[in-house]
Amino acid sequence: MGREGTLTIATRGSGGPGEVSVAIRGGRETFIAYSDQPISQNANVLIIESNPSRAVRVVEWPLLDP
């Protein structure tokens, strides 16, 4: 939880999950991503919940300029 990621497959809200790519341990891992509202592909998201089955709940999250 609390990690940022990028949607590689859009979520459809209650219509079904998408997929999120997250930087972990020097590489990238993908997880099934659920959201309350549809979120488009390539959107930056924040993981707000996770479970052991590699599924996470995400919300759209703006990129912050450094």
N, CA and C atoms as a LAMMPS dump frame, in Angstrom:
ITEM: TIMESTEP
0
ITEM: NUMBER OF ATOMS
198
ITEM: BOX BOUNDS ff ff ff
-5.0000000000000000e+02 5.0000000000000000e+02
-5.0000000000000000e+02 5.0000000000000000e+02
-5.0000000000000000e+02 5.0000000000000000e+02
ITEM: ATOMS id mol type element x y z
1 1 1 N 0.832 -1.172 0
2 1 2 C 0 0 0
3 1 3 C 0.882 1.243 0
4 2 1 N 0.335 2.299 -0.598
5 2 2 C 1.055 3.557 -0.612
6 2 3 C 2.036 3.699 -1.757
7 3 1 N 2.174 2.694 -2.599
8 3 2 C 3.072 2.789 -3.754
9 3 3 C 2.336 3.356 -4.952
10 4 1 N 3.086 4.052 -5.795
11 4 2 C 2.535 4.545 -7.049
12 4 3 C 2.825 3.541 -8.15
13 5 1 N 1.97 3.536 -9.158
14 5 2 C 2.164 2.661 -10.299
15 5 3 C 1.529 3.267 -11.536
16 6 1 N 1.634 2.549 -12.653
17 6 2 C 1.061 2.98 -13.923
18 6 3 C 0.158 1.877 -14.439
19 7 1 N -1.047 2.257 -14.851
20 7 2 C -1.964 1.253 -15.389
21 7 3 C -1.511 0.819 -16.774
22 8 1 N -1.297 -0.471 -16.939
23 8 2 C -0.946 -1.011 -18.254
24 8 3 C -2.189 -1.486 -18.992
25 9 1 N -3.243 -1.786 -18.232
26 9 2 C -4.564 -2.101 -18.776
27 9 3 C -5.566 -1.288 -17.961
28 10 1 N -6.426 -0.527 -18.631
29 10 2 C -7.387 0.34 -17.949
30 10 3 C -8.311 -0.454 -17.041
31 11 1 N -8.721 0.169 -15.927
32 11 2 C -9.747 -0.426 -15.073
33 11 3 C -11.108 0.044 -15.579
34 12 1 N -12.148 -0.735 -15.262
35 12 2 C -13.497 -0.388 -15.725
36 12 3 C -14.449 -0.159 -14.566
37 13 1 N -13.921 0.224 -13.412
38 13 2 C -14.768 0.422 -12.241
39 13 3 C -15.446 -0.879 -11.87
40 14 1 N -16.772 -0.849 -11.706
41 14 2 C -17.499 -2.068 -11.348
42 14 3 C -17.569 -3.065 -12.508
43 15 1 N -17.145 -2.628 -13.724
44 15 2 C -17.164 -3.503 -14.895
45 15 3 C -16.018 -4.48 -14.973
46 16 1 N -15.009 -4.312 -14.136
47 16 2 C -13.907 -5.266 -14.132
48 16 3 C -12.557 -4.635 -13.864
49 17 1 N -11.568 -5.476 -13.577
50 17 2 C -10.239 -4.995 -13.214
51 17 3 C -9.377 -4.665 -14.428
52 18 1 N -8.284 -3.997 -14.138
53 18 2 C -7.234 -3.755 -15.116
54 18 3 C -5.938 -4.331 -14.568
55 19 1 N -4.819 -3.732 -14.961
56 19 2 C -3.513 -4.209 -14.506
57 19 3 C -2.625 -3.004 -14.24
58 20 1 N -1.866 -3.06 -13.154
59 20 2 C -0.962 -1.976 -12.781
60 20 3 C 0.469 -2.503 -12.711
61 21 1 N 1.408 -1.7 -13.189
62 21 2 C 2.83 -2.004 -13.124
63 21 3 C 3.45 -1.13 -12.034
64 22 1 N 4.217 -1.775 -11.128
65 22 2 C 4.786 -1.086 -9.976
66 22 3 C 6.285 -1.378 -9.89
67 23 1 N 7.087 -0.335 -9.624
68 23 2 C 8.528 -0.522 -9.429
69 23 3 C 8.756 -1.11 -8.034
70 24 1 N 9.381 -2.317 -8.007
71 24 2 C 9.649 -3.006 -6.743
72 24 3 C 11.019 -3.678 -6.827
73 25 1 N 11.851 -3.456 -5.819
74 25 2 C 13.161 -4.11 -5.702
75 25 3 C 14.003 -4.007 -6.975
76 26 1 N 14.063 -2.848 -7.573
77 26 2 C 14.897 -2.64 -8.75
78 26 3 C 14.319 -3.162 -10.047
79 27 1 N 13.102 -3.685 -10.034
80 27 2 C 12.441 -4.18 -11.239
81 27 3 C 11.011 -3.681 -11.278
82 28 1 N 10.201 -4.316 -12.098
83 28 2 C 8.78 -3.961 -12.188
84 28 3 C 7.951 -5.231 -12.031
85 29 1 N 6.864 -5.119 -11.293
86 29 2 C 5.937 -6.232 -11.132
87 29 3 C 4.542 -5.753 -11.499
88 30 1 N 3.698 -6.668 -11.977
89 30 2 C 2.33 -6.311 -12.333
90 30 3 C 1.349 -6.972 -11.375
91 31 1 N 0.242 -6.277 -11.152
92 31 2 C -0.806 -6.731 -10.253
93 31 3 C -2.158 -6.492 -10.912
94 32 1 N -3.142 -7.299 -10.568
95 32 2 C -4.514 -7.041 -10.981
96 32 3 C -4.975 -5.805 -10.217
97 33 1 N -5.589 -4.846 -10.922
98 33 2 C -5.967 -3.57 -10.307
99 33 3 C -7.472 -3.347 -10.376
100 34 1 N -8.074 -3.101 -9.224
101 34 2 C -9.497 -2.773 -9.13
102 34 3 C -9.645 -1.312 -8.726
103 35 1 N -10.705 -0.66 -9.197
104 35 2 C -10.993 0.72 -8.805
105 35 3 C -12.501 0.919 -8.759
106 36 1 N -12.942 1.918 -8.003
107 36 2 C -14.372 2.219 -7.924
108 36 3 C -14.872 2.874 -9.209
109 37 1 N -14.037 3.712 -9.823
110 37 2 C -14.371 4.414 -11.055
111 37 3 C -13.423 3.948 -12.153
112 38 1 N -13.848 3.984 -13.411
113 38 2 C -12.928 3.635 -14.5
114 38 3 C -11.703 4.569 -14.516
115 39 1 N -10.536 3.987 -14.794
116 39 2 C -9.289 4.754 -14.912
117 39 3 C -8.619 4.314 -16.204
118 40 1 N -8.146 5.269 -16.989
119 40 2 C -7.607 4.975 -18.316
120 40 3 C -6.197 4.379 -18.267
121 41 1 N -5.862 3.693 -19.34
122 41 2 C -4.528 3.111 -19.511
123 41 3 C -3.482 4.214 -19.429
124 42 1 N -2.331 3.911 -18.875
125 42 2 C -1.185 4.802 -18.686
126 42 3 C -1.387 5.852 -17.603
127 43 1 N -2.502 5.81 -16.883
128 43 2 C -2.728 6.747 -15.785
129 43 3 C -1.833 6.385 -14.607
130 44 1 N -1.375 7.4 -13.889
131 44 2 C -0.624 7.192 -12.659
132 44 3 C -1.638 6.907 -11.553
133 45 1 N -1.387 5.876 -10.743
134 45 2 C -2.317 5.493 -9.688
135 45 3 C -1.575 5.271 -8.37
136 46 1 N -2.334 5.308 -7.293
137 46 2 C -1.829 5.023 -5.955
138 46 3 C -2.527 3.756 -5.463
139 47 1 N -1.751 2.814 -4.93
140 47 2 C -2.317 1.583 -4.374
141 47 3 C -2.802 1.886 -2.963
142 48 1 N -4.099 1.653 -2.724
143 48 2 C -4.676 1.956 -1.415
144 48 3 C -5.043 0.708 -0.621
145 49 1 N -4.997 -0.457 -1.274
146 49 2 C -5.32 -1.712 -0.588
147 49 3 C -4.688 -2.856 -1.37
148 50 1 N -4.232 -3.87 -0.669
149 50 2 C -3.669 -5.032 -1.352
150 50 3 C -4.094 -6.3 -0.632
151 51 1 N -4 -7.43 -1.341
152 51 2 C -4.277 -8.714 -0.704
153 51 3 C -3.289 -9.746 -1.243
154 52 1 N -3.158 -10.887 -0.596
155 52 2 C -2.145 -11.873 -0.97
156 52 3 C -2.29 -12.461 -2.373
157 53 1 N -3.426 -12.289 -3.02
158 53 2 C -3.622 -12.897 -4.337
159 53 3 C -3.126 -12.008 -5.482
160 54 1 N -2.249 -11.043 -5.187
161 54 2 C -1.663 -10.129 -6.181
162 54 3 C -2.715 -9.222 -6.815
163 55 1 N -3.757 -8.924 -6.075
164 55 2 C -4.764 -7.964 -6.518
165 55 3 C -4.685 -6.742 -5.612
166 56 1 N -4.852 -5.563 -6.199
167 56 2 C -4.77 -4.309 -5.444
168 56 3 C -5.947 -3.415 -5.807
169 57 1 N -6.262 -2.486 -4.916
170 57 2 C -7.261 -1.451 -5.198
171 57 3 C -6.492 -0.154 -5.393
172 58 1 N -6.852 0.583 -6.449
173 58 2 C -6.119 1.795 -6.808
174 58 3 C -7.061 2.986 -6.977
175 59 1 N -6.477 4.189 -6.863
176 59 2 C -7.165 5.438 -7.187
177 59 3 C -6.24 6.228 -8.1
178 60 1 N -6.836 7.058 -8.972
179 60 2 C -6.014 7.894 -9.841
180 60 3 C -5.213 8.857 -8.98
181 61 1 N -3.96 9.08 -9.352
182 61 2 C -3.037 9.861 -8.527
183 61 3 C -2.21 10.751 -9.446
184 62 1 N -2.233 12.066 -9.244
185 62 2 C -1.475 12.937 -10.149
186 62 3 C 0.036 12.793 -9.958
187 63 1 N 0.772 12.898 -11.066
188 63 2 C 2.23 12.932 -10.98
189 63 3 C 2.651 14.28 -10.417
190 64 1 N 3.565 14.277 -9.487
191 64 2 C 4.054 15.521 -8.924
192 64 3 C 5.347 15.906 -9.623
193 65 1 N 5.467 17.167 -10.006
194 65 2 C 6.696 17.652 -10.629
195 65 3 C 7.789 17.725 -9.586
196 66 1 N 8.994 17.24 -9.919
197 66 2 C 10.105 17.279 -8.942
198 66 3 C 10.589 18.689 -8.694
